[in-house]
Amino acid sequence: ESRGLGDVYKRQLQRAIYKYESSFIKLVAGGDDQQKNLDLATSGRSAEFSAALDKLLETPGKFLAGSGYGWDLDIFLFDGSSKDKSHISYHFLHFTPLNIAVLYGVIFLVLYYLFIFRIVAKSWRALKNKARVISLGDHDKVYMFLLFLVLGKLVVSLTAYNLGVDPVFWIVLGILARPDALADSRWRC
């Protein structure tokens, strides 16, 4: 039976995908060695993430309204210094969206990010269609920089809790919320 070259590549790709998926599943759902490797590779963020999801899903009330400021999180992870798991008690998470969800609930999380993304989308439209929406004057490059600054800080918030404690983010978001303020004569350099 003659097989085409495309079939051979297709089977090789399927084998490679299967091998990758099975390795990933072993790493995530595997025994202590795999968990130790995952904890070391992610600096404990994976243990933090799974413990926070368990905390968030404890009750429907915690899922919807959060745990409030008095919550703490018990994380057990391999720290590399011993064969046993270490115990750490946290009251914050490095993954900002999950931290907000555990603290304030999923309802607030959705409203929080809708607010931010609404301003980002409005800013993007203002920059893209600046002649029709507003007159940015000479400040279109500054406005673009501020927009990318906010987008960059959103990306960084996936690995660090920065949105709640970074005043620059909120000041720049406020400037982006009123793009007509940049065109005002008081902003001229």
C-alpha positions as CSV (number, residue, x, y, z in Angstrom):
1,E,0.0,0.0,0.0
2,S,1.5,3.3,-1.0
3,R,1.2,6.2,1.4
4,G,1.6,9.8,0.4
5,L,4.2,12.0,1.9
6,G,1.4,14.1,3.4
7,D,0.0,11.1,5.3
8,V,3.4,10.3,6.8
9,Y,3.8,13.9,8.0
10,K,0.3,13.9,9.3
11,R,0.9,10.7,11.4
12,Q,4.2,12.2,12.7
13,L,2.4,15.3,13.7
14,Q,-0.3,13.3,15.5
15,R,2.3,11.3,17.4
16,A,4.2,14.5,18.4
17,I,1.0,16.1,19.6
18,Y,0.0,13.0,21.5
19,K,3.5,12.8,23.1
20,Y,3.3,16.5,24.1
21,E,-0.2,16.1,25.5
22,S,0.6,13.0,27.5
23,S,3.8,14.6,28.9
24,F,1.8,17.7,29.9
25,I,-0.9,15.6,31.6
26,K,1.8,13.6,33.4
27,L,3.4,16.8,34.6
28,V,0.2,18.4,35.8
29,A,-1.6,15.3,37.2
30,G,1.4,13.2,37.9
31,G,3.0,12.1,41.1
32,D,5.3,13.8,43.5
33,D,8.3,14.1,41.1
34,Q,6.2,15.7,38.4
35,Q,4.6,18.1,41.0
36,K,8.1,19.0,42.3
37,N,9.3,19.8,38.8
38,L,6.2,21.9,38.1
39,D,6.5,23.8,41.4
40,L,10.2,24.5,40.7
41,A,9.6,25.5,37.1
42,T,6.8,27.9,38.0
43,S,8.3,29.2,41.3
44,G,5.3,27.9,43.1
45,R,2.8,29.8,41.0
46,S,1.1,26.5,39.9
47,A,0.5,25.5,43.5
48,E,-0.7,29.0,44.2
49,F,-3.1,28.9,41.2
50,S,-4.6,25.5,42.1
51,A,-5.0,26.3,45.8
52,A,-6.7,29.6,44.9
53,L,-9.1,27.9,42.5
54,D,-10.0,25.5,45.3
55,K,-10.6,28.5,47.7
56,L,-12.7,30.2,45.1
57,L,-14.9,27.2,44.4
58,E,-15.4,26.3,48.1
59,T,-18.9,27.8,48.2
60,P,-21.2,29.6,45.7
61,G,-21.0,32.7,47.9
62,K,-17.2,32.9,47.7
63,F,-17.4,32.3,44.0
64,L,-19.8,35.2,43.4
65,A,-18.8,37.7,46.2
66,G,-15.3,36.6,47.2
67,S,-13.7,35.8,50.5
68,G,-13.0,39.4,51.6
69,Y,-9.9,40.8,53.1
70,G,-9.6,38.2,55.9
71,W,-8.8,35.3,53.6
72,D,-5.7,33.3,53.6
73,L,-4.5,30.5,51.4
74,D,-2.5,27.4,52.5
75,I,-0.1,26.4,49.7
76,F,1.9,23.2,49.8
77,L,4.8,23.0,47.4
78,F,8.2,21.6,46.9
79,D,10.8,24.2,47.5
80,G,13.8,22.2,46.3
81,S,15.5,22.1,49.7
82,S,13.9,19.0,51.0
83,K,12.0,15.9,49.8
84,D,8.9,17.0,51.7
85,K,6.4,19.7,50.7
86,S,6.7,23.1,52.3
87,H,3.7,24.9,53.7
88,I,3.2,28.6,53.0
89,S,0.3,30.7,54.0
90,Y,-0.6,33.5,51.6
91,H,-3.0,36.3,51.7
92,F,-2.5,37.5,48.1
93,L,-1.8,35.9,44.7
94,H,0.6,36.8,41.9
95,F,-2.0,36.2,39.2
96,T,-4.0,39.4,39.4
97,P,-7.3,38.2,37.9
98,L,-7.5,35.2,40.2
99,N,-6.5,37.4,43.2
100,I,-9.4,39.8,42.4
101,A,-11.8,36.9,42.0
102,V,-10.8,35.3,45.4
103,L,-10.9,38.7,47.1
104,Y,-14.0,40.3,45.6
105,G,-15.7,37.5,43.7
106,V,-16.2,36.8,40.0
107,I,-19.0,39.4,39.6
108,F,-16.6,42.2,40.6
109,L,-13.8,40.6,38.5
110,V,-16.0,40.8,35.3
111,L,-17.0,44.4,36.0
112,Y,-13.4,45.4,36.8
113,Y,-12.1,44.1,33.5
114,L,-15.0,45.3,31.5
115,F,-14.3,48.8,32.8
116,I,-10.6,48.6,31.9
117,F,-11.2,47.0,28.5
118,R,-14.0,49.5,27.6
119,I,-11.5,52.3,28.1
120,V,-8.8,50.5,26.2
121,A,-11.2,49.8,23.3
122,K,-12.4,53.4,23.3
123,S,-8.8,54.6,23.3
124,W,-7.9,52.3,20.4
125,R,-10.8,53.5,18.4
126,A,-9.9,57.1,19.2
127,L,-6.3,56.5,18.0
128,K,-7.4,54.6,14.9
129,N,-10.0,57.1,13.8
130,K,-8.6,60.2,15.4
131,A,-10.0,62.5,12.7
132,R,-13.5,61.4,13.3
133,V,-13.6,60.8,17.0
134,I,-11.5,63.6,18.5
135,S,-8.7,65.8,17.5
136,L,-5.5,64.6,19.3
137,G,-3.4,67.3,17.7
138,D,0.3,66.5,18.1
139,H,-0.3,64.1,20.9
140,D,-1.2,61.0,19.0
141,K,2.3,59.5,19.7
142,V,2.0,60.2,23.4
143,Y,-1.5,58.7,23.3
144,M,-0.3,55.6,21.6
145,F,2.5,55.3,24.1
146,L,0.0,55.6,27.0
147,L,-2.2,53.0,25.4
148,F,0.6,50.5,25.0
149,L,1.7,51.2,28.6
150,V,-1.7,50.2,29.9
151,L,-1.7,47.1,27.6
152,G,1.8,46.2,28.9
153,K,0.8,46.6,32.5
154,L,-2.2,44.3,31.8
155,V,0.1,41.6,30.5
156,V,2.4,42.0,33.5
157,S,-0.6,41.6,35.8
158,L,-0.8,37.9,34.7
159,T,2.4,37.2,36.7
160,A,2.3,39.8,39.4
161,Y,-0.3,41.6,41.5
162,N,0.3,45.1,40.2
163,L,-3.0,46.6,39.1
164,G,-4.3,47.2,42.6
165,V,-1.1,48.9,43.8
166,D,0.1,50.7,40.8
167,P,-1.0,54.4,40.7
168,V,0.6,55.0,37.3
169,F,-1.8,52.5,35.7
170,W,-4.9,54.3,37.0
171,I,-3.6,57.7,36.2
172,V,-2.8,56.7,32.6
173,L,-6.1,54.9,32.4
174,G,-7.8,58.1,33.5
175,I,-6.0,60.1,30.8
176,L,-7.0,57.5,28.2
177,A,-10.6,57.7,29.4
178,R,-10.7,61.4,28.4
179,P,-8.7,61.6,25.1
180,D,-10.1,65.1,24.4
181,A,-8.1,66.3,27.4
182,L,-4.9,65.8,25.5
183,A,-6.2,68.1,22.7
184,D,-6.9,70.8,25.3
185,S,-4.6,73.8,25.2
186,R,-3.4,73.2,28.8
187,W,-1.7,70.0,27.7
188,R,0.4,71.7,25.0
189,C,4.1,71.5,25.4
